[in-house]
Amino acid sequence: MPGLLSAMEGFCVIGIVIAVGYVAARMQIGGSSAQMVLNRFSFFISSPCLMFAILSKEKIFAIFHSSIFVAFFSAMLVGLVFLILNRLFFHMKAADATIGALNSLYLNSNNIGLPIATYILGNPALVAPILVMQQAIFTPVALTVLDVTTKGEVSMKRILSQPLHQPLLIGSLGGIIVSAITAKTGHFIIPDFIYDPINMIGESAVPMILMAFGMSLHGTKPMQNKSDVPATITVAVLKNIVMPIIAFLLSYYVMGFRGATLYACVVLAALPTGQNVYNYAARYNVGLTFARDGILLSTLTSPIFIAIVAALLS
């Protein structure tokens, strides 16, 4: 299966960039604040530029493909399952539980999703609905919860206005608006001398997030916090096993998808947790080791389950 091999090569690329971050931290390149600088720059500048660059060039009909309902409800259900399990067994505080929910439902739709959509599914645009769903719905809600719970100030005005201050959401909405205008007018309205620097800055987001993640591995051992091990294994199981099963059931029995569309929904649901979750945890300084371990375990096991899905459905 050449497509599956190409996808595994995508995992290798990601592993190399993470390793570069680890080596940089080990050699103390950039000093003790390098990881924080990379996380903050990616959160406030690079990632919003990336979302704008991707979505503004995407066809508006591809962004709002009907498969977005499968992605939304399968993610929402596994996130809800984790919150229920947390209340019954793990008893994490609200901020840490939010990181756990994100670990369970947040897809690595960019740096792993794009190569998988390209090489296995043959259509990179298939990740566009996931990008929109995560950045326009789940990310603002999660960041609002983190903002309120970590700063200890709760007011209706603050809660309602918080999503409007999220750089990722602003970049995503800006890209969607440009895509809609392009569809209406028939031509891309952003001149190259403006789009190109935005795209150039956006392309730095993924390597910075990955290298910051690699830096976080230096000086610590995965699964070192024994109290978080059950929750970490739980989020990996929810992400890599439960979510693809839910996506299959929703696609096949509810949406009536068959063939390539069904296959795409299930494969994309088996993507590992996105490194963005660690970026968010670092931004609010909550659940750092939990986020890191969940992402690491999900990323290491995801190729196995994607291979199983490909073998069963391709």
Contacts in CASP RR format, 6 or more apart in sequence:
PFRMAT RR
TARGET T0000
AUTHOR 0000-0000-0000
METHOD contacts of the structure
MODEL  1
MPGLLSAMEGFCVIGIVIAVGYVAARMQIGGSSAQMVLNRFSFFISSPCL
MFAILSKEKIFAIFHSSIFVAFFSAMLVGLVFLILNRLFFHMKAADATIG
ALNSLYLNSNNIGLPIATYILGNPALVAPILVMQQAIFTPVALTVLDVTT
KGEVSMKRILSQPLHQPLLIGSLGGIIVSAITAKTGHFIIPDFIYDPINM
IGESAVPMILMAFGMSLHGTKPMQNKSDVPATITVAVLKNIVMPIIAFLL
SYYVMGFRGATLYACVVLAALPTGQNVYNYAARYNVGLTFARDGILLSTL
TSPIFIAIVAALLS
1 310 0 8 1.000
1 314 0 8 1.000
2 119 0 8 1.000
3 119 0 8 1.000
3 120 0 8 1.000
4 120 0 8 1.000
4 306 0 8 1.000
4 307 0 8 1.000
4 310 0 8 1.000
6 115 0 8 1.000
6 118 0 8 1.000
6 119 0 8 1.000
6 120 0 8 1.000
7 115 0 8 1.000
7 116 0 8 1.000
7 119 0 8 1.000
7 120 0 8 1.000
7 303 0 8 1.000
7 306 0 8 1.000
8 303 0 8 1.000
9 115 0 8 1.000
10 112 0 8 1.000
10 115 0 8 1.000
11 112 0 8 1.000
11 299 0 8 1.000
11 302 0 8 1.000
11 303 0 8 1.000
13 115 0 8 1.000
14 111 0 8 1.000
14 112 0 8 1.000
14 210 0 8 1.000
14 299 0 8 1.000
15 210 0 8 1.000
17 206 0 8 1.000
17 207 0 8 1.000
17 210 0 8 1.000
17 211 0 8 1.000
18 210 0 8 1.000
18 211 0 8 1.000
18 213 0 8 1.000
18 214 0 8 1.000
18 217 0 8 1.000
19 214 0 8 1.000
20 211 0 8 1.000
20 214 0 8 1.000
21 210 0 8 1.000
21 211 0 8 1.000
21 212 0 8 1.000
21 213 0 8 1.000
21 214 0 8 1.000
21 215 0 8 1.000
22 214 0 8 1.000
22 215 0 8 1.000
22 217 0 8 1.000
22 218 0 8 1.000
24 30 0 8 1.000
24 34 0 8 1.000
24 211 0 8 1.000
24 215 0 8 1.000
25 34 0 8 1.000
25 35 0 8 1.000
25 214 0 8 1.000
25 215 0 8 1.000
25 217 0 8 1.000
25 218 0 8 1.000
25 219 0 8 1.000
26 218 0 8 1.000
34 215 0 8 1.000
35 212 0 8 1.000
35 215 0 8 1.000
35 216 0 8 1.000
35 282 0 8 1.000
36 282 0 8 1.000
38 208 0 8 1.000
38 209 0 8 1.000
38 211 0 8 1.000
38 212 0 8 1.000
38 215 0 8 1.000
39 208 0 8 1.000
39 209 0 8 1.000
39 212 0 8 1.000
39 279 0 8 1.000
39 282 0 8 1.000
39 283 0 8 1.000
40 283 0 8 1.000
41 208 0 8 1.000
42 204 0 8 1.000
42 205 0 8 1.000
42 208 0 8 1.000
42 209 0 8 1.000
42 212 0 8 1.000
42 279 0 8 1.000
43 167 0 8 1.000
43 168 0 8 1.000
43 279 0 8 1.000
43 280 0 8 1.000
43 283 0 8 1.000
44 167 0 8 1.000
45 167 0 8 1.000
45 201 0 8 1.000
46 201 0 8 1.000
46 202 0 8 1.000
46 204 0 8 1.000
46 205 0 8 1.000
46 208 0 8 1.000
47 167 0 8 1.000
47 168 0 8 1.000
47 202 0 8 1.000
47 205 0 8 1.000
47 209 0 8 1.000
47 276 0 8 1.000
47 279 0 8 1.000
48 167 0 8 1.000
48 168 0 8 1.000
48 170 0 8 1.000
48 171 0 8 1.000
48 172 0 8 1.000
49 171 0 8 1.000
49 198 0 8 1.000
49 199 0 8 1.000
49 201 0 8 1.000
49 202 0 8 1.000
49 205 0 8 1.000
50 110 0 8 1.000
50 202 0 8 1.000
50 203 0 8 1.000
50 205 0 8 1.000
50 206 0 8 1.000
51 131 0 8 1.000
51 135 0 8 1.000
51 168 0 8 1.000
51 171 0 8 1.000
51 172 0 8 1.000
51 175 0 8 1.000
52 171 0 8 1.000
52 172 0 8 1.000
52 174 0 8 1.000
52 175 0 8 1.000
52 178 0 8 1.000
52 198 0 8 1.000
53 195 0 8 1.000
53 198 0 8 1.000
53 199 0 8 1.000
53 202 0 8 1.000
53 203 0 8 1.000
54 110 0 8 1.000
54 128 0 8 1.000
54 131 0 8 1.000
55 63 0 8 1.000
55 128 0 8 1.000
55 131 0 8 1.000
55 132 0 8 1.000
55 171 0 8 1.000
55 172 0 8 1.000
55 174 0 8 1.000
55 175 0 8 1.000
55 176 0 8 1.000
55 178 0 8 1.000
55 179 0 8 1.000
56 174 0 8 1.000
56 175 0 8 1.000
56 176 0 8 1.000
56 178 0 8 1.000
56 179 0 8 1.000
56 182 0 8 1.000
56 188 0 8 1.000
56 190 0 8 1.000
56 195 0 8 1.000
57 179 0 8 1.000
57 188 0 8 1.000
58 125 0 8 1.000
58 128 0 8 1.000
58 179 0 8 1.000
59 125 0 8 1.000
59 179 0 8 1.000
59 183 0 8 1.000
60 176 0 8 1.000
60 179 0 8 1.000
60 180 0 8 1.000
60 182 0 8 1.000
60 183 0 8 1.000
61 183 0 8 1.000
62 125 0 8 1.000
62 128 0 8 1.000
62 129 0 8 1.000
63 128 0 8 1.000
63 129 0 8 1.000
63 132 0 8 1.000
63 176 0 8 1.000
63 179 0 8 1.000
64 129 0 8 1.000
64 132 0 8 1.000
65 126 0 8 1.000
65 128 0 8 1.000
65 129 0 8 1.000
66 255 0 8 1.000
67 126 0 8 1.000
67 129 0 8 1.000
67 251 0 8 1.000
67 255 0 8 1.000
67 257 0 8 1.000
67 261 0 8 1.000
67 264 0 8 1.000
67 265 0 8 1.000
68 129 0 8 1.000
68 130 0 8 1.000
68 132 0 8 1.000
68 133 0 8 1.000
69 250 0 8 1.000
69 255 0 8 1.000
70 247 0 8 1.000
70 250 0 8 1.000
70 251 0 8 1.000
70 254 0 8 1.000
70 255 0 8 1.000
70 257 0 8 1.000
70 265 0 8 1.000
70 269 0 8 1.000
71 107 0 8 1.000
71 129 0 8 1.000
71 130 0 8 1.000
71 133 0 8 1.000
71 247 0 8 1.000
71 265 0 8 1.000
71 268 0 8 1.000
71 269 0 8 1.000
72 133 0 8 1.000
72 137 0 8 1.000
73 246 0 8 1.000
73 250 0 8 1.000
74 243 0 8 1.000
74 246 0 8 1.000
74 247 0 8 1.000
74 250 0 8 1.000
74 269 0 8 1.000
75 105 0 8 1.000
75 106 0 8 1.000
75 107 0 8 1.000
75 133 0 8 1.000
75 134 0 8 1.000
75 138 0 8 1.000
75 243 0 8 1.000
76 105 0 8 1.000
77 246 0 8 1.000
78 104 0 8 1.000
78 105 0 8 1.000
78 238 0 8 1.000
78 239 0 8 1.000
78 242 0 8 1.000
78 243 0 8 1.000
78 246 0 8 1.000
79 101 0 8 1.000
79 104 0 8 1.000
79 105 0 8 1.000
79 238 0 8 1.000
81 104 0 8 1.000
81 238 0 8 1.000
81 242 0 8 1.000
82 97 0 8 1.000
82 100 0 8 1.000
82 101 0 8 1.000
82 103 0 8 1.000
82 104 0 8 1.000
82 105 0 8 1.000
82 234 0 8 1.000
82 235 0 8 1.000
82 238 0 8 1.000
83 97 0 8 1.000
83 101 0 8 1.000
85 234 0 8 1.000
86 92 0 8 1.000
86 97 0 8 1.000
86 100 0 8 1.000
86 231 0 8 1.000
89 230 0 8 1.000
90 97 0 8 1.000
90 230 0 8 1.000
90 231 0 8 1.000
90 234 0 8 1.000
92 100 0 8 1.000
92 231 0 8 1.000
93 149 0 8 1.000
94 145 0 8 1.000
94 149 0 8 1.000
95 145 0 8 1.000
95 146 0 8 1.000
95 149 0 8 1.000
95 150 0 8 1.000
95 284 0 8 1.000
95 286 0 8 1.000
95 287 0 8 1.000
96 286 0 8 1.000
96 287 0 8 1.000
96 290 0 8 1.000
98 142 0 8 1.000
98 145 0 8 1.000
98 146 0 8 1.000
98 149 0 8 1.000
98 286 0 8 1.000
99 146 0 8 1.000
99 277 0 8 1.000
99 280 0 8 1.000
99 281 0 8 1.000
99 286 0 8 1.000
99 287 0 8 1.000
99 290 0 8 1.000
99 291 0 8 1.000
100 231 0 8 1.000
100 235 0 8 1.000
100 290 0 8 1.000
100 291 0 8 1.000
101 142 0 8 1.000
102 138 0 8 1.000
102 142 0 8 1.000
102 273 0 8 1.000
102 277 0 8 1.000
102 280 0 8 1.000
102 291 0 8 1.000
103 235 0 8 1.000
103 239 0 8 1.000
103 273 0 8 1.000
103 277 0 8 1.000
103 290 0 8 1.000
103 291 0 8 1.000
103 294 0 8 1.000
103 295 0 8 1.000
103 298 0 8 1.000
104 234 0 8 1.000
104 235 0 8 1.000
104 238 0 8 1.000
104 239 0 8 1.000
104 243 0 8 1.000
104 273 0 8 1.000
105 138 0 8 1.000
105 238 0 8 1.000
105 239 0 8 1.000
105 243 0 8 1.000
106 134 0 8 1.000
106 138 0 8 1.000
106 273 0 8 1.000
106 274 0 8 1.000
106 276 0 8 1.000
106 277 0 8 1.000
107 113 0 8 1.000
107 130 0 8 1.000
107 134 0 8 1.000
107 268 0 8 1.000
107 269 0 8 1.000
107 271 0 8 1.000
107 272 0 8 1.000
107 273 0 8 1.000
107 274 0 8 1.000
108 271 0 8 1.000
108 272 0 8 1.000
108 273 0 8 1.000
108 274 0 8 1.000
108 275 0 8 1.000
108 299 0 8 1.000
109 127 0 8 1.000
109 130 0 8 1.000
109 131 0 8 1.000
109 134 0 8 1.000
109 268 0 8 1.000
109 271 0 8 1.000
109 274 0 8 1.000
110 127 0 8 1.000
110 131 0 8 1.000
110 206 0 8 1.000
111 206 0 8 1.000
111 210 0 8 1.000
111 275 0 8 1.000
112 271 0 8 1.000
112 272 0 8 1.000
112 274 0 8 1.000
112 299 0 8 1.000
112 302 0 8 1.000
113 127 0 8 1.000
113 268 0 8 1.000
113 271 0 8 1.000
114 124 0 8 1.000
114 127 0 8 1.000
116 267 0 8 1.000
116 268 0 8 1.000
116 271 0 8 1.000
116 306 0 8 1.000
117 123 0 8 1.000
117 124 0 8 1.000
117 125 0 8 1.000
117 126 0 8 1.000
117 127 0 8 1.000
117 264 0 8 1.000
117 268 0 8 1.000
118 124 0 8 1.000
120 267 0 8 1.000
120 306 0 8 1.000
120 310 0 8 1.000
120 314 0 8 1.000
121 260 0 8 1.000
121 263 0 8 1.000
121 264 0 8 1.000
121 267 0 8 1.000
121 268 0 8 1.000
123 264 0 8 1.000
126 264 0 8 1.000
126 268 0 8 1.000
127 268 0 8 1.000
130 268 0 8 1.000
131 172 0 8 1.000
132 172 0 8 1.000
132 176 0 8 1.000
135 168 0 8 1.000
135 169 0 8 1.000
135 171 0 8 1.000
135 172 0 8 1.000
136 169 0 8 1.000
136 172 0 8 1.000
136 173 0 8 1.000
136 176 0 8 1.000
139 166 0 8 1.000
139 168 0 8 1.000
139 169 0 8 1.000
139 276 0 8 1.000
139 280 0 8 1.000
140 162 0 8 1.000
140 163 0 8 1.000
140 166 0 8 1.000
140 168 0 8 1.000
140 169 0 8 1.000
141 163 0 8 1.000
142 280 0 8 1.000
143 162 0 8 1.000
143 163 0 8 1.000
143 166 0 8 1.000
143 280 0 8 1.000
144 159 0 8 1.000
144 162 0 8 1.000
144 163 0 8 1.000
144 166 0 8 1.000
146 280 0 8 1.000
146 283 0 8 1.000
146 284 0 8 1.000
146 286 0 8 1.000
147 158 0 8 1.000
147 162 0 8 1.000
147 284 0 8 1.000
148 154 0 8 1.000
148 158 0 8 1.000
148 159 0 8 1.000
148 162 0 8 1.000
150 284 0 8 1.000
150 285 0 8 1.000
150 286 0 8 1.000
163 169 0 8 1.000
164 170 0 8 1.000
178 188 0 8 1.000
178 189 0 8 1.000
178 190 0 8 1.000
181 189 0 8 1.000
182 188 0 8 1.000
182 189 0 8 1.000
188 195 0 8 1.000
209 275 0 8 1.000
209 276 0 8 1.000
209 278 0 8 1.000
209 279 0 8 1.000
210 275 0 8 1.000
212 278 0 8 1.000
212 279 0 8 1.000
212 282 0 8 1.000
213 275 0 8 1.000
213 278 0 8 1.000
213 292 0 8 1.000
213 295 0 8 1.000
216 278 0 8 1.000
216 282 0 8 1.000
216 288 0 8 1.000
216 292 0 8 1.000
217 292 0 8 1.000
217 296 0 8 1.000
220 289 0 8 1.000
220 292 0 8 1.000
222 292 0 8 1.000
222 293 0 8 1.000
222 296 0 8 1.000
222 297 0 8 1.000
223 229 0 8 1.000
223 232 0 8 1.000
223 293 0 8 1.000
224 289 0 8 1.000
225 289 0 8 1.000
225 290 0 8 1.000
225 293 0 8 1.000
228 289 0 8 1.000
228 290 0 8 1.000
228 293 0 8 1.000
231 290 0 8 1.000
232 290 0 8 1.000
232 293 0 8 1.000
232 294 0 8 1.000
232 297 0 8 1.000
233 297 0 8 1.000
235 273 0 8 1.000
235 294 0 8 1.000
235 298 0 8 1.000
236 273 0 8 1.000
236 294 0 8 1.000
236 297 0 8 1.000
236 298 0 8 1.000
236 301 0 8 1.000
239 272 0 8 1.000
239 273 0 8 1.000
239 298 0 8 1.000
239 302 0 8 1.000
240 270 0 8 1.000
240 272 0 8 1.000
240 298 0 8 1.000
240 301 0 8 1.000
240 302 0 8 1.000
240 305 0 8 1.000
241 305 0 8 1.000
243 269 0 8 1.000
243 270 0 8 1.000
244 266 0 8 1.000
244 267 0 8 1.000
244 269 0 8 1.000
244 270 0 8 1.000
244 305 0 8 1.000
244 309 0 8 1.000
246 269 0 8 1.000
247 265 0 8 1.000
247 266 0 8 1.000
247 268 0 8 1.000
247 269 0 8 1.000
248 262 0 8 1.000
248 265 0 8 1.000
248 266 0 8 1.000
248 269 0 8 1.000
250 265 0 8 1.000
251 257 0 8 1.000
251 261 0 8 1.000
251 262 0 8 1.000
251 265 0 8 1.000
251 266 0 8 1.000
252 258 0 8 1.000
252 262 0 8 1.000
256 262 0 8 1.000
257 265 0 8 1.000
262 313 0 8 1.000
263 313 0 8 1.000
263 314 0 8 1.000
266 309 0 8 1.000
266 313 0 8 1.000
267 306 0 8 1.000
267 309 0 8 1.000
267 310 0 8 1.000
267 313 0 8 1.000
270 302 0 8 1.000
270 305 0 8 1.000
270 306 0 8 1.000
270 309 0 8 1.000
271 302 0 8 1.000
271 306 0 8 1.000
272 295 0 8 1.000
272 298 0 8 1.000
272 299 0 8 1.000
272 301 0 8 1.000
272 302 0 8 1.000
273 294 0 8 1.000
273 295 0 8 1.000
273 298 0 8 1.000
273 299 0 8 1.000
274 295 0 8 1.000
275 295 0 8 1.000
277 291 0 8 1.000
277 295 0 8 1.000
278 288 0 8 1.000
278 291 0 8 1.000
278 292 0 8 1.000
278 295 0 8 1.000
280 291 0 8 1.000
281 287 0 8 1.000
281 288 0 8 1.000
281 290 0 8 1.000
281 291 0 8 1.000
281 292 0 8 1.000
282 288 0 8 1.000
END
